[in-house]
Amino acid sequence: MENKGRILIADDEEGQRCLVSEATKMFFPGYELEVFKEGTSLKERLEGLVGKETEIKLVLTDNQMPGYEGSKLIREYSEKINPPMILIYGGKLGIGEQALKDCAYGFIQKPFRLQEFNELVERALSFKK
């Protein structure tokens, strides 16, 4: 199968990390997944993407994680890197709306329906900055 690029996934909860990873594999075959268990590792990876062309096509991040929150990563990196960023979180709607103001491609609240996830990710993967 053709390699279409990479998708970065970050969530500190193993169940959510597995759900997002498996849904991504199922709906979007051909993409390699790079999975992070906390925000600091994702931050380091994003820092390495600043100002570079990359094979990374999308970043999916939880909000509340040890080390670095996903909403803060979006605020700091969404305009510095090419791949779109999506916030996947549990909590108040305002968190997602703020992520949009901070240039996230989109957000989805937990628990989410797989069809909703699929539609958002599909749009993001075809988005060009």
Protein Blocks (a to p, Z undefined) as FASTA:
>chain_A
ZZebjcddddfblklmmmmmmmmmmmmghiacdddfbfklmmmmmmmmgopacfbfbdcd
dfbdghiafklmmmmmmmmpmbdcddddeddfklmmmmmmnopabdcdddddfklmmmmm
mmmmmpcZZ
